[in-house]
Amino acid sequence: MSKLESKINMSESVSGSSEDWVEFTTLAGLDSNIFENFRRHPVMLRVIEGTNYLSSFENINFFRNNSSHVVTKFLAKISSSDKVGNPLRLLTFYLNDKLLELNPTTLRYAKNWSNIIDCFNLKNDFPSLEISEIGGGYGGEAKVFFDLEPELNKKKKLILYDIYDLKSSTQLITNFLNKFEYSVNYKSLINCKNSEIKKDCKKLVISNGALSEMHGDLLNLYLSQIVYKADYGYFIVNFDSHSKPLGGISNKDFFELLQKNNKNPIWIKNDCNFLTSFDKGNSSVIIFGAKSEDVNNAIKSRKNLSLFEKLLFKLINLNFSENPSPKMLFLKILNKIFK
């Protein structure tokens, strides 16, 4: 066993130490009956599929305000994600004269890619690219990228998509992506060294919370082997709540580590609407490798909600999540207005 192998302890992450997550993802990858409904299982709802309706309304609002955005144009194609796994929650709405039906988590993945595309200006200057996703879930975020890739990569430049995740998740991800004839490379910290074909690729590392749920040697290895070697990085981070209490680092610590390693990070403020209300709390967006001009343009396109929109979305969310009686809904409206 190499020194690197001996340091890898996957239990130094929230998912890796969760027995029910490891057990369920393994079974969902192996048993077709479980896979058929895996997205409504309590474990999946707790870890990934818990995105609420309020966040969906906020994301739909973004796409309506940016109707010509490449992600908006491909939402119908992206919605095919929700034909697999029988997700519990679906929202039906009109956008660009199309009737769409999407799950809140799929909308969240679509919004993430709109953030990445805008921050790194991928829609106008798409390089040969090696994407490293830390924590692939069931493959939902990767699937959205592959839906967009033909439009983004019209010059047919080299694209590699690597996922770093628990071994228990790989078959589930494979099964999900196979439904759309997509595939990824599964990598570990042991086999992450660059091959000759990748030398001319720019490297983008992304993580939707997974990196910031690590601590100890596992986190240090991901930072040194993957993050610091990348040209671009996009991270939704919750180190404060999921790493620091376990002896790890804070969001501020992560930002400062990127600075010390000459990554010139940008901490995007939560009021810039890169994240919805579901994500804001302890989570933040931290990126590196982006031009300030591109980030500023991305911020400008993410308009703040009006007070009316905030109230309306909260009330609709109450109706979806609690299904109150008309009388109770009226009382809640009054409470929101005069709070």
C-alpha positions as CSV (number, residue, x, y, z in Angstrom):
1,M,0.0,0.0,0.0
2,S,1.4,3.4,-1.0
3,K,1.7,6.3,1.5
4,L,-1.2,8.0,-0.4
5,E,-3.5,5.0,-0.1
6,S,-2.8,4.7,3.6
7,K,-3.9,8.3,4.1
8,I,-7.3,7.9,2.4
9,N,-10.1,7.5,4.9
10,M,-13.4,8.1,3.3
11,S,-15.1,8.2,6.7
12,E,-13.6,11.7,7.0
13,S,-16.6,13.0,5.1
14,V,-20.3,13.3,6.0
15,S,-21.4,10.9,3.2
16,G,-18.5,8.5,3.7
17,S,-19.4,8.1,7.4
18,S,-23.1,7.7,6.7
19,E,-23.9,4.0,6.7
20,D,-27.4,4.4,5.4
21,W,-26.1,6.5,2.5
22,V,-23.4,4.0,1.5
23,E,-25.9,1.1,1.9
24,F,-28.7,2.7,-0.1
25,T,-26.5,4.0,-3.0
26,T,-25.0,0.5,-3.3
27,L,-28.4,-1.2,-3.4
28,A,-29.8,1.4,-5.8
29,G,-27.0,0.7,-8.2
30,L,-27.4,-3.0,-8.1
31,D,-31.2,-3.6,-7.8
32,S,-33.3,-2.4,-10.7
33,N,-36.5,-2.3,-8.6
34,I,-34.9,0.1,-6.1
35,F,-33.3,2.2,-8.9
36,E,-36.7,2.7,-10.5
37,N,-37.9,4.8,-7.5
38,F,-34.6,5.8,-5.9
39,R,-35.1,9.5,-6.0
40,R,-38.0,9.4,-3.6
41,H,-36.3,7.2,-1.0
42,P,-36.0,8.9,2.5
43,V,-32.2,8.7,2.3
44,M,-32.1,10.4,-1.1
45,L,-34.6,13.0,0.0
46,R,-32.4,13.8,3.0
47,V,-29.1,14.1,1.2
48,I,-29.8,15.3,-2.3
49,E,-33.5,15.5,-3.3
50,G,-34.5,17.8,-0.4
51,T,-34.4,21.1,-2.4
52,N,-37.6,23.0,-1.6
53,Y,-40.2,24.6,-3.8
54,L,-39.2,28.1,-2.7
55,S,-35.8,27.6,-4.3
56,S,-37.5,26.3,-7.4
57,F,-39.6,29.5,-7.8
58,E,-36.4,31.6,-7.3
59,N,-34.6,29.6,-10.0
60,I,-37.5,29.7,-12.4
61,N,-37.6,33.4,-11.9
62,F,-33.9,33.6,-12.9
63,F,-34.5,31.6,-16.1
64,R,-37.5,33.8,-16.9
65,N,-35.4,36.9,-16.5
66,N,-32.7,35.3,-18.6
67,S,-34.8,33.7,-21.4
68,S,-32.0,33.8,-23.9
69,H,-29.4,32.1,-21.6
70,V,-28.1,28.8,-23.1
71,V,-29.3,26.9,-20.0
72,T,-32.8,28.4,-20.3
73,K,-33.0,27.3,-23.9
74,F,-32.2,23.7,-23.0
75,L,-34.5,23.3,-20.0
76,A,-36.8,21.0,-22.0
77,K,-33.9,18.7,-22.7
78,I,-32.6,19.0,-19.1
79,S,-36.1,18.0,-17.9
80,S,-35.6,14.5,-19.2
81,S,-33.5,13.9,-16.0
82,D,-36.8,13.7,-14.1
83,K,-38.0,10.8,-16.2
84,V,-35.6,8.6,-14.3
85,G,-35.7,7.6,-10.6
86,N,-39.3,8.7,-10.1
87,P,-38.6,12.0,-8.2
88,L,-41.2,12.9,-5.6
89,R,-41.5,16.6,-6.4
90,L,-42.2,18.1,-9.8
91,L,-43.2,21.6,-10.8
92,T,-45.0,22.4,-14.0
93,F,-44.6,25.9,-15.5
94,Y,-44.4,27.9,-18.8
95,L,-41.2,29.3,-20.0
96,N,-40.4,30.6,-23.5
97,D,-43.8,29.3,-24.7
98,K,-43.0,25.8,-23.5
99,L,-44.8,23.8,-20.8
100,L,-42.0,22.4,-18.7
101,E,-42.0,20.0,-15.7
102,L,-38.9,19.9,-13.6
103,N,-37.8,18.6,-10.2
104,P,-36.5,21.3,-7.7
105,T,-33.1,19.5,-7.5
106,T,-32.8,19.4,-11.3
107,L,-33.5,23.1,-11.5
108,R,-30.8,23.6,-8.9
109,Y,-28.3,21.7,-11.0
110,A,-29.3,23.8,-14.0
111,K,-28.8,27.0,-12.1
112,N,-25.4,25.8,-10.9
113,W,-24.3,25.3,-14.5
114,S,-25.6,28.8,-15.5
115,N,-23.4,30.2,-12.7
116,I,-20.4,28.2,-13.9
117,I,-20.9,29.1,-17.6
118,D,-21.3,32.8,-16.8
119,C,-18.4,33.1,-14.3
120,F,-15.9,31.4,-16.6
121,N,-17.4,32.7,-19.9
122,L,-17.7,29.2,-21.2
123,K,-20.5,30.2,-23.7
124,N,-18.1,32.4,-25.7
125,D,-14.7,30.8,-25.3
126,F,-15.0,27.1,-24.6
127,P,-11.5,25.6,-24.1
128,S,-10.5,21.9,-24.2
129,L,-11.6,21.1,-20.7
130,E,-11.2,18.4,-18.0
131,I,-14.0,18.7,-15.5
132,S,-13.4,17.1,-12.1
133,E,-16.6,16.9,-10.0
134,I,-16.0,16.1,-6.3
135,G,-19.1,14.3,-5.1
136,G,-21.2,13.1,-8.0
137,G,-24.4,12.3,-6.1
138,Y,-26.4,10.2,-8.6
139,G,-25.0,11.9,-11.7
140,G,-27.6,14.7,-11.9
141,E,-25.2,17.6,-12.3
142,A,-23.0,15.7,-14.8
143,K,-26.1,14.9,-16.9
144,V,-27.1,18.6,-17.1
145,F,-23.6,19.4,-18.4
146,F,-23.8,16.7,-21.1
147,D,-27.2,18.1,-22.2
148,L,-25.5,21.5,-22.7
149,E,-22.2,20.3,-24.1
150,P,-23.1,20.1,-27.8
151,E,-24.2,23.7,-27.8
152,L,-21.3,25.0,-25.7
153,N,-18.7,22.9,-27.6
154,K,-19.5,23.5,-31.2
155,K,-15.9,23.4,-32.2
156,K,-15.6,19.8,-30.8
157,K,-12.8,20.5,-28.4
158,L,-11.6,17.8,-26.1
159,I,-13.9,17.3,-23.1
160,L,-13.2,15.0,-20.2
161,Y,-15.6,14.6,-17.2
162,D,-14.2,12.9,-14.1
163,I,-16.1,12.1,-10.9
164,Y,-14.5,11.6,-7.5
165,D,-16.9,9.9,-5.2
166,L,-17.4,6.9,-2.9
167,K,-17.2,3.5,-4.6
168,S,-20.7,2.8,-3.4
169,S,-22.0,5.6,-5.7
170,T,-20.4,4.7,-9.0
171,Q,-22.9,2.1,-10.2
172,L,-25.8,4.3,-9.4
173,I,-24.2,7.2,-11.3
174,T,-23.4,4.9,-14.2
175,N,-27.0,3.5,-14.3
176,F,-28.5,7.0,-14.3
177,L,-26.2,8.4,-17.0
178,N,-26.6,5.3,-19.1
179,K,-30.3,6.2,-19.5
180,F,-29.2,9.2,-21.6
181,E,-26.2,7.5,-23.2
182,Y,-23.8,9.6,-21.2
183,S,-20.7,8.4,-19.4
184,V,-18.0,9.7,-17.1
185,N,-14.6,8.7,-15.8
186,Y,-14.4,7.6,-12.2
187,K,-11.3,8.7,-10.5
188,S,-9.7,8.4,-7.0
189,L,-7.0,10.3,-5.3
190,I,-4.7,7.4,-6.2
191,N,-5.1,7.6,-10.0
192,C,-5.6,11.3,-10.5
193,K,-2.2,12.0,-12.1
194,N,-2.4,13.7,-15.5
195,S,-2.0,11.6,-18.6
196,E,-0.3,12.8,-21.8
197,I,-3.6,13.5,-23.6
198,K,-4.7,16.0,-20.9
199,K,-1.7,18.3,-21.0
200,D,-3.5,20.9,-23.2
201,C,-6.7,20.8,-21.3
202,K,-7.8,23.5,-18.9
203,K,-8.9,21.9,-15.6
204,L,-12.2,22.9,-13.9
205,V,-13.0,21.5,-10.5
206,I,-16.5,21.8,-9.1
207,S,-18.1,20.7,-5.9
208,N,-21.7,21.2,-4.8
209,G,-21.1,20.9,-1.0
210,A,-19.1,17.6,-1.0
211,L,-15.6,19.0,-0.6
212,S,-16.7,21.2,2.4
213,E,-18.2,18.1,4.1
214,M,-14.6,16.7,4.5
215,H,-12.0,17.1,7.1
216,G,-8.6,15.7,8.1
217,D,-6.2,14.0,5.7
218,L,-9.0,13.3,3.2
219,L,-9.7,17.0,2.8
220,N,-6.0,17.9,2.6
221,L,-5.5,15.3,-0.1
222,Y,-8.3,16.6,-2.2
223,L,-7.0,20.2,-1.9
224,S,-3.4,19.2,-2.8
225,Q,-4.1,16.6,-5.5
226,I,-7.2,18.2,-7.2
227,V,-8.1,21.7,-6.2
228,Y,-4.7,23.4,-6.2
229,K,-3.8,21.9,-9.5
230,A,-6.9,23.2,-11.3
231,D,-7.2,26.3,-13.5
232,Y,-10.8,27.0,-12.5
233,G,-12.8,26.2,-9.4
234,Y,-16.5,26.5,-8.5
235,F,-17.5,25.5,-5.0
236,I,-20.7,25.7,-3.1
237,V,-19.2,25.4,0.4
238,N,-20.6,24.8,3.9
239,F,-17.3,24.2,5.8
240,D,-18.6,26.1,8.8
241,S,-21.3,23.6,9.5
242,H,-20.0,20.3,8.1
243,S,-16.2,20.5,8.4
244,K,-15.2,22.9,11.2
245,P,-17.2,21.1,13.9
246,L,-15.4,17.9,13.1
247,G,-11.9,19.5,13.4
248,G,-11.8,20.7,9.8
249,I,-11.8,24.2,8.4
250,S,-14.2,27.1,7.9
251,N,-15.3,28.8,4.7
252,K,-12.9,31.6,5.6
253,D,-10.1,29.1,6.1
254,F,-10.8,27.6,2.7
255,F,-10.7,31.0,1.0
256,E,-7.4,31.8,2.7
257,L,-5.9,28.5,1.7
258,L,-6.8,29.3,-1.9
259,Q,-5.1,32.7,-1.6
260,K,-1.9,31.1,-0.1
261,N,-1.8,28.8,-3.1
262,N,-2.1,31.6,-5.6
263,K,-5.6,30.8,-6.8
264,N,-6.9,34.4,-6.5
265,P,-10.3,33.3,-5.2
266,I,-13.5,35.4,-5.4
267,W,-16.1,35.0,-2.6
268,I,-19.5,35.8,-4.2
269,K,-21.8,37.4,-1.7
270,N,-25.0,35.6,-0.9
271,D,-27.1,38.6,-1.8
272,C,-26.0,38.3,-5.4
273,N,-28.6,35.5,-6.0
274,F,-26.1,32.9,-7.1
275,L,-27.7,30.7,-4.4
276,T,-31.3,30.4,-3.6
277,S,-32.8,30.7,-0.1
278,F,-32.4,26.9,0.3
279,D,-28.6,27.1,-0.1
280,K,-27.8,30.4,1.6
281,G,-27.7,29.7,5.3
282,N,-24.2,28.4,6.0
283,S,-23.4,27.9,2.3
284,S,-21.4,30.3,0.1
285,V,-20.0,30.4,-3.5
286,I,-16.3,30.6,-3.7
287,I,-14.6,30.4,-7.1
288,F,-11.2,30.9,-8.7
289,G,-9.8,31.4,-12.2
290,A,-12.6,33.7,-13.3
291,K,-12.1,37.2,-14.7
292,S,-13.6,40.0,-12.5
293,E,-15.5,41.4,-15.5
294,D,-17.2,38.1,-16.2
295,V,-18.2,37.6,-12.6
296,N,-19.5,41.2,-12.4
297,N,-21.6,40.6,-15.6
298,A,-23.0,37.4,-14.0
299,I,-23.9,39.3,-10.9
300,K,-25.8,41.9,-12.9
301,S,-27.9,39.3,-14.6
302,R,-29.0,37.9,-11.3
303,K,-31.6,40.4,-10.2
304,N,-32.7,40.8,-6.6
305,L,-36.2,39.7,-6.0
306,S,-38.8,42.5,-5.3
307,L,-40.5,42.5,-1.9
308,F,-43.7,41.4,-3.8
309,E,-41.9,38.4,-5.4
310,K,-40.4,37.4,-2.1
311,L,-43.8,37.4,-0.4
312,L,-45.5,35.7,-3.3
313,F,-42.9,32.9,-3.5
314,K,-43.1,32.3,0.2
315,L,-46.8,32.0,0.2
316,I,-46.8,29.7,-2.8
317,N,-44.2,27.6,-1.0
318,L,-46.4,27.4,2.1
319,N,-49.3,26.2,-0.1
320,F,-47.1,23.5,-1.6
321,S,-45.4,22.3,1.5
322,E,-48.2,22.6,4.1
323,N,-51.4,22.6,2.0
324,P,-53.2,24.9,4.4
325,S,-56.9,25.6,4.4
326,P,-58.0,28.9,2.7
327,K,-58.5,30.4,6.2
328,M,-55.1,29.3,7.4
329,L,-53.5,30.6,4.2
330,F,-55.2,34.0,4.6
331,L,-53.9,34.2,8.2
332,K,-50.4,33.3,7.0
333,I,-50.6,36.0,4.4
334,L,-51.5,38.6,7.0
335,N,-48.7,37.4,9.2
336,K,-46.2,37.8,6.4
337,I,-47.5,41.3,5.5
338,F,-47.5,42.6,9.1
339,K,-44.5,40.6,10.5
